[in-house]
Amino acid sequence: MTPSSLSEKERALLLAKAREAVSRAYAPYSHFRVGAAVLTEKGDIFTGVNVENASYGLTVCAERAAIFTAVAQEGPEMRLKALAVVSDHPGPSSPCGACRQVIWEFGPEAIIIFPGKDGLEEVSITRLLPGAFSLG
Ligand code: THU
């Protein structure tokens, strides 16, 4: 299923921004560079990259970095329309479980674009994370 509320132009721009961000990743430990771009309901685009640390568990994924930047810029009402994530490795690179939960918080209907095993996939966050945690 391909969600249809994203225009060709939005999709192309979001992917271009995510790809362009990859080179700014800080990944000296895994050498797995990731770039993400979010499109907010307001129509703005923000990017993020993975930022690793010598204390490995402190690493922040590209998707969360992009989302936190979007919140910092637009404020707590920020809502996600779509998110694209890419890496500098061939093969699949879908958002990790923690990022899926954070994406859902800000966009329960957000469209996610990522490299799957047979090329780019475009699915809703609820398909990637059925039964997301919520307080109510
Ligand atoms: N990574 C992301 O940036 N996003 C994900 O959804 C999964 C993994 C990063 C974390 C780490 O820096 C590197 O990829 C390898 O796990």
Residues whose N, C-alpha, C, O or C-beta is under 5 A from the ligand:
A	BS01	THU	S30 F32 V34 N50 E52 T59 V60 C61 A62 E63 S94 P95 C96 C99
